[in-house]
Amino acid sequence: MSEREHGYARYKLDGCRCYTCGWAVAQYNDAREHAIRRGEWQPFVDAAPVRDHLLRLRACSLGLRRVAAIAKVDRKRLQAVLNGRPERGTGPQEQVRPALAVAVLQVEPTLENLGSATPINSLGTLRRLQALAAAGWPQSRLADRLGITDQNFGGMLCRPMVTVRTARKAIAVYDELWLSDPRACGVGAQAYSRARNHGAAMGWAPPGAWDEDALDNPEAFPDWTGQCGTPQGSKAHERLGLPTCAPCRAARAAARRERRAAA
């Protein structure tokens, strides 16, 4: 017989059925039942939200192995939630421990979590690089900082997807250069003017027109004037000598319709 002290552990682990061990188990079960009734103890939670989240992460190219590493849980436990244990003849788990649910649900498909070769939408990357070009940074300089050729850089500006590795580099380059004057960093006056003119011709918004939080938001648009997207935005464009942007055109048209409706 074990030398373990009599109580709950000895009853469960060593099979001792003495009065002391039995009393300890009875006390534990009673406290457990009262805690469950009061809502203070929840040993299991529904596995469906965890399973749905794993499927969403998989759709974003985050596999079980990567999720398990980030959440610091055993991959087999995630497999049991998603597919069950076929070798045991069991289907997907219906319940999981709360700690596992919390750990998995906190995993998000961010750039930090995605694999470097994972393809993602290029919107934020292109906005950052276009903004730098519009500010006077030659594309050849930006290509050098990204570690790609000028030809690949030009092609990337037309692609709907980029790798996570490229997106991370673009963020780092933008964070480093967006407040810098290209001419103070060795860019010649001719190259500076050529980059700015090309950016203006393409309608690329400079860094000053973007809020940092808006660069990756598909629904966001650059604020060229401080009033873009409002009925006053068109006049602000005229005062600054800038082409009217799409949100300002839409706001102006909406204001005209309202005036006609009210007339």
N, C-alpha and C positions, 0 to 999 in steps of 0.2 A: 504494500500500500504506500502511496506517496506520502512524503513528509509535509506536503502542502497543508497550510492551516485550514481547519474546517470552515466551510462557508460555501458561497455560491460557486466559486471556481472549482472546489474539490468535488462538489456534487456533479457539475457538468463535465469536468475533465477526467476525474478519477472514478466516477460512479459510486461515490460514497453515499449511503442512504441513511446516515445517522440522523438523530433528531436535529442537531445543530445545522447540518447542511440542508436538510429539508425545510427548516424554518427560514433559512436565508433565501432559498429559492422562492418560497411562498411570499416573503416580504418583497422580493424583487418583482415578482409577477403582479402583485397588488399595486405597487408603486407605478409600474409600467402601464397597467390598465387605467389607473386614475389619470396619469399624464396624457394618455391618448384621448380620454374623454374630455379633458380640459384643453386639448389642442396644443399641448406643450411638447409632444413627442411625435415625430413623424418618421418612422423607420424607412418608409418607401414612398416614392412619388411616381406619378404616371410617366411611363417611358415614351409616350407618343411625341411630346414636344422635343425630346432629345433626338428621337429618330428623325423627325422632320428637319431638325437643324442639321443633322449629319448629312441628310440628302441635299440640303441647300448648300452646305459647304462642299460637297462632292461636285455639285453643278458649277461651283466656282474654282474647281481644280484643286481642292484641298481633300486629299485622300485620308483614309482612316489612320494610316501610319503617321502622317504629319499631324493630324488632329490629336492623336494619342500622345505624341511627343510634346505638343504645346500644352495640352490639358494635364499632362503628367499622370495619365491613367494607362492601364494595360490595354493594348489594342484588341485583345480577345474579348474584353468586356464590351467594347464598342461593336465588335462583330456580333456578339450575342444580342445586343440591342437592335442592330440593323437586320441581321439575317437569322438569328437564333443559333442553335448548336446542332447542325444536321447529324454529327456523329453520335449525339445523344437522342436524336429524334425529337428535339424541341424546337418550337418556332421562336420568332422574335420575342424578347422579354417584354412583359407588360408593365413591369415596375422596375425602378432602379433606386439606388441609394441617393438621397438628396445631394450629398457631396459630389457624386459623379455628375448629376444633372447640372449643378452649378458650374462645375469645371468645364463641361462641354459647351454649355450655352454661352459661356463667356468668350469662346473662340470665335473670332470674326475673320472674314477673308480680306485682311488688310495687307498692304505691301510688305509689312514686316513678317507676316505669317505665310504668304504665298511663296512658292518656289521661284527662284530667279528666272527660270526659263518659261514660266507660265504666261501665256498671252492674255492681255487685258485690253480694255478700251483705251484708245490713244488720246482721248479728248484732253485730259489734264496735261499730258506730256506736250501735245501740240500747242496748247494755249501758252504754256510756259516758254517754249522755244520761239514761238511766233512773237510773243511779247518782247523777248530779248532782242530779236531781230528788228522789231519795230523801234526799239530804243537805240539802235545803231550798232548792234553787235553783228559782224559779218557771219554768215552761215559757216564759213570755213573755220572760224574761231570756235564756234559752238560745236562743230563736228569734232574738232581736235579734243575738246574737253569731254566729249562723250566717248571718245575712242573709236570713232567710225570715220569712213571716208566722206568727202563732200558729196559723192554720188549717192551713197547710202543715206546720207542726211536728207538730200532732196527727195529721195524715194519715200523715206519715212514720213515726210510731211503730207503724203497722200494716202497713207495707210490707215485703216480703221482700228488696227490692233498693233500693240507693241509688247515686248516682253517686260516682265516685272523688273528685270535688271536695267533695261533702258529707262523705264519710268523712275526708278530710284536715282539713276545718274542725272536725269533731267531735273528732278527736284533739287538735288545737291547743287547743280550748276545754277539753277534759277536763284536759290537762296544765297548763293555767293555773289551773283552779278547784278541782281535786279536794282540795287541801289547805287551801282557803280557807273561812272561816266566812261564809256568805252575809250574815249580819246585820252583819258588819264591812265588808261591801261595799255597804251601802245597801239591803239587802232588809229590808222591815218585818217585825215579829214575826208579824203575821197572815198575810202571804204566805208567810213561812218555815214556819209551822206547817201551813198548808194544803198546801204542797208536800210536806212530810214525811209528813203523814197520807195524802195521795193515793198517795205512793210505797209506804207500808206496806200500804195496801189493795190495791194492785196486785201486791204481792210483789216489788217491785224492790229489788235489793241495793244498798246504799250503797258508796262507793269503798273503805271499809275492809274489805269482804268479798271484794274482788277482788285477786288478784295481777296486776300489769301484763301479764305474759306470758300470762295466761289469758283476757284480755278478747276476743281474737279466735279463741280455740280452741273449736270447737263442742262438744268433749267435756268442757270444763272447767265447773265449777259454782262459785258463790260459797260462800265459807267464812264463814258467819255467826258461828260460835261458836269457831272454832279447832279444832273436832273434827268438822266436817261430813263426812259420808261414812263415819263410823266407828260402831260400835255405841254408843259413848258420846255421840254427837252429839245424840240425842233428849233425853237428860237435860240436856245443856247448853242446849238450846233452852228447856226448861222452867224452868231456873234463871234464864235471861235474859228470860223472858216473851215469847219469840218463837215464832211458828208453826213447826212442824217442817218442814224443807225436804225435798224429794223424795229427795235422796241419803241423808239420815239415816233417812227412812222405809224406804228400800230396805235400808240396812245393818241396821236393827233387825229387819226381816222375815227377812233372811238369817241373822242370829244366832239367831233363834227356830227357824228350820228346822234349823240345825245342832244346837241343843240337843235338839230332838225326835228327830233322827236318832241322836244319841249316847245317848239315854235307853233 
